[in-house]
Amino acid sequence: MMARMLINGVPTDQVPALDRGLAYGDGLFESIRFVAAVAPLWPRHMQRLGESCGRLRIPVPDTEQLLCEAREVARDMPQSVVRITVTRGIGERGYALPASPQPMRLVAAFAPPPVAAEAYVQGVRLRVCAIRLAEQPLLAGLKHLNRLEQVLARAEWDDPAIAEGVLCDSRGRVISATMANLFAVIDGVLLTPSLDRCGVAGVGRAEVLATCPQAQVGELTLDALLGASEVFLSSSVRGILPVHSLAERRYAAGALTRQLQQHWHNLGFSMEQDG
Amino acid sequence: MMARMLINGVPTDQVPALDRGLAYGDGLFESIRFVAAVAPLWPRHMQRLGESCGRLRIPVPDTEQLLCEAREVARDMPQSVVRITVTRGIGERGYALPASPQPMRLVAAFAPPPVAAEAYVQGVRLRVCAIRLAEQPLLAGLKHLNRLEQVLARAEWDDPAIAEGVLCDSRGRVISATMANLFAVIDGVLLTPSLDRCGVAGVGRAEVLATCPQAQVGELTLDALLGASEVFLSSSVRGILPVHSLAERRYAAGALTRQLQQHWHNLGFSMEQDG
C-alpha cells in the first residue's frame, strides 16, 4: 500500500504507540475525495469533523492547516482519497480525559479504491449482513475510530461479486451499508434511515439531503427496502452507486439516481473513470 | 508518562500509522499485573487473549514470546502493569480483512496506577453513569480496542473522591464499572452481571468466579445493587476493592470481600502497599 502522510505536519509513517487513538479508538476520521487539489465536499467534511470533535470533547483542529496538509500529501495525484484522522493524542493510562489534551492529526493520501465503471452504470449487488448494529445514541452519526462492527460485517462475505452489505439495527431496521449510506425511493418518496441511534452520518448523505429537500429521514424496514422502486448508495469516496440487486431482489437504476450522479459530476467529481 | 515497550519484539515507542488498531480499533488488549517477573493471573490473560483473537479472527500470538517480552519490559520493576495490545496489523484500506494478516503486538510496562491503601480497607465511592452500554453480542466480553463508551463514561465526572462509575445497559441492568467488574452479595448470594450482550469479561472476575463456585452470573438491577449487603469490584490491575458507597447508599466491607482480598494476597499480589 502506497501512502504519503503527515503526522502533526511532519512527514513520517509512524505514530506514538501510546496514542489514545490506538489504545481506545479515541478519535475520529474523515475520508475525503480529492480531484487534484480540490475536494468538492471539503466544507461538509470539516463541518462534520468540527461537530464530532465537539461531541467527543476533542479540540477541533485548524481546518486551514488540514487543507494545506491534505493538498501536500495529495500533490501530483489526479485522483486521491485523503484520510484525516484526529485523535485525543497521548494520554495518561486509563480512560480519563487528559487534563491538557494534545490531539494528534494524521493526514494520508491514497489512490482511490477501484470501482468498475460499470458499477456506476448497472449498479452493485448487495447482501444483508447478519450482524446487527448496537444502539448508542451518544456515538451515533460519528465517524469515530471504533469500527469493529464494520470490520465484522465486512468479514461476513468474500464473494467479490457482492459490493456491499446492508446493516440493520437490533430491531431489524435498515441503517446503512458497511461503508456507505443508503437511500430508497418508496412510493415515489426518497427515504434514508435515521441515524440517531447507530450508523455514520456520511458527508455524501448530507450532500444528497441538501440536494433533495423533499427527501425524508426516518425508519426503513427491510421489507420496505425490498419493495423500493429505486435504491442507491452514497459515499464521499465512491459517490452515488445504483443498487442493482439485494439478495434475490433486482432494482432498475432510476431517474433520481441518475440525477444525483449528474450532480456529483457537476460538483467536479469524475469517479466513473476510475475503474 | 514513563513506559518501556517492545513492538513486534523491537524496542521503539512508535507504531505504523496505517495499523488497523488505530484505523478501526481492530484489536485487543490485556492489562496484566506483574509482581517483579511474575504475573499470577497470566494463564487467565492468555486464555482470554486466545479466545478473543479467535472471535475476531486475529491470529493468536505466541504466548511464550509474549511472556518473554512482558518480562523484558517489566524488568527491574518490583510492581508493574504490562499492557499487551494485539492488532490485526497493517491492512489494505477498507474494512475487509487482509488476506494474510500480520498482527502487531505491543508490549509496554507501566507503573501501577496509584490506589490509596485505605481504598482496600475502607472501600471506594461509586456513582451511576448516565451513558448506557450498547448491546452487541458479537463483541460482548472482549477487551477490544473500541472503548469510546468507557472514555465517555469516565468523562462524566472529575471528582477525585469518586473512584468508579457503574455502567448499565440500555434496559437499565447493571453491567460493570468503567474499568472493573462488579460483584454484589444479595440475600447471601454472590452475584455478578452476565456479560453476554455488553461489558468486558475481566480476568479478575474469572478468578473470583473460579474461587467462589457458589457465585451466580445473571441479571442485576440497580435496585438490587442498592439493596445488596456487600459490593466489591474486581480488576486484574487493582485487585479486589470494597465498595464503600454508591450515591447515597453506604455498604460495609463484608466477609467475602475480605476473603477474596486474602485470596489475592495468597496469589502473590501485594496491591495494598501501592498507595
Boltz contact constraints between the chains, C-beta under 6 A:
constraints:
  - contact:
      token1: [A, 1]
      token2: [B, 92]
      max_distance: 6.0
  - contact:
      token1: [A, 5]
      token2: [B, 17]
      max_distance: 6.0
  - contact:
      token1: [A, 13]
      token2: [B, 17]
      max_distance: 6.0
  - contact:
      token1: [A, 14]
      token2: [B, 14]
      max_distance: 6.0
  - contact:
      token1: [A, 15]
      token2: [B, 17]
      max_distance: 6.0
  - contact:
      token1: [A, 17]
      token2: [B, 13]
      max_distance: 6.0
  - contact:
      token1: [A, 17]
      token2: [B, 15]
      max_distance: 6.0
  - contact:
      token1: [A, 17]
      token2: [B, 106]
      max_distance: 6.0
  - contact:
      token1: [A, 21]
      token2: [B, 22]
      max_distance: 6.0
  - contact:
      token1: [A, 22]
      token2: [B, 21]
      max_distance: 6.0
  - contact:
      token1: [A, 22]
      token2: [B, 22]
      max_distance: 6.0
  - contact:
      token1: [A, 24]
      token2: [B, 147]
      max_distance: 6.0
  - contact:
      token1: [A, 24]
      token2: [B, 151]
      max_distance: 6.0
  - contact:
      token1: [A, 25]
      token2: [B, 25]
      max_distance: 6.0
  - contact:
      token1: [A, 25]
      token2: [B, 145]
      max_distance: 6.0
  - contact:
      token1: [A, 25]
      token2: [B, 146]
      max_distance: 6.0
  - contact:
      token1: [A, 25]
      token2: [B, 148]
      max_distance: 6.0
  - contact:
      token1: [A, 26]
      token2: [B, 151]
      max_distance: 6.0
  - contact:
      token1: [A, 92]
      token2: [B, 1]
      max_distance: 6.0
  - contact:
      token1: [A, 93]
      token2: [B, 110]
      max_distance: 6.0
  - contact:
      token1: [A, 95]
      token2: [B, 150]
      max_distance: 6.0
  - contact:
      token1: [A, 95]
      token2: [B, 151]
      max_distance: 6.0
  - contact:
      token1: [A, 95]
      token2: [B, 154]
      max_distance: 6.0
  - contact:
      token1: [A, 95]
      token2: [B, 178]
      max_distance: 6.0
  - contact:
      token1: [A, 96]
      token2: [B, 154]
      max_distance: 6.0
  - contact:
      token1: [A, 97]
      token2: [B, 155]
      max_distance: 6.0
  - contact:
      token1: [A, 106]
      token2: [B, 17]
      max_distance: 6.0
  - contact:
      token1: [A, 110]
      token2: [B, 93]
      max_distance: 6.0
  - contact:
      token1: [A, 131]
      token2: [B, 138]
      max_distance: 6.0
  - contact:
      token1: [A, 134]
      token2: [B, 134]
      max_distance: 6.0
  - contact:
      token1: [A, 134]
      token2: [B, 135]
      max_distance: 6.0
  - contact:
      token1: [A, 134]
      token2: [B, 136]
      max_distance: 6.0
  - contact:
      token1: [A, 135]
      token2: [B, 134]
      max_distance: 6.0
  - contact:
      token1: [A, 136]
      token2: [B, 134]
      max_distance: 6.0
  - contact:
      token1: [A, 138]
      token2: [B, 131]
      max_distance: 6.0
  - contact:
      token1: [A, 138]
      token2: [B, 152]
      max_distance: 6.0
  - contact:
      token1: [A, 139]
      token2: [B, 148]
      max_distance: 6.0
  - contact:
      token1: [A, 144]
      token2: [B, 148]
      max_distance: 6.0
  - contact:
      token1: [A, 145]
      token2: [B, 25]
      max_distance: 6.0
  - contact:
      token1: [A, 146]
      token2: [B, 25]
      max_distance: 6.0
  - contact:
      token1: [A, 146]
      token2: [B, 146]
      max_distance: 6.0
  - contact:
      token1: [A, 146]
      token2: [B, 148]
      max_distance: 6.0
  - contact:
      token1: [A, 147]
      token2: [B, 24]
      max_distance: 6.0
  - contact:
      token1: [A, 148]
      token2: [B, 25]
      max_distance: 6.0
  - contact:
      token1: [A, 148]
      token2: [B, 139]
      max_distance: 6.0
  - contact:
      token1: [A, 148]
      token2: [B, 144]
      max_distance: 6.0
  - contact:
      token1: [A, 148]
      token2: [B, 146]
      max_distance: 6.0
  - contact:
      token1: [A, 150]
      token2: [B, 95]
      max_distance: 6.0
  - contact:
      token1: [A, 151]
      token2: [B, 24]
      max_distance: 6.0
  - contact:
      token1: [A, 151]
      token2: [B, 26]
      max_distance: 6.0
  - contact:
      token1: [A, 151]
      token2: [B, 95]
      max_distance: 6.0
  - contact:
      token1: [A, 152]
      token2: [B, 138]
      max_distance: 6.0
  - contact:
      token1: [A, 154]
      token2: [B, 95]
      max_distance: 6.0
  - contact:
      token1: [A, 154]
      token2: [B, 96]
      max_distance: 6.0
  - contact:
      token1: [A, 155]
      token2: [B, 97]
      max_distance: 6.0
  - contact:
      token1: [A, 178]
      token2: [B, 95]
      max_distance: 6.0
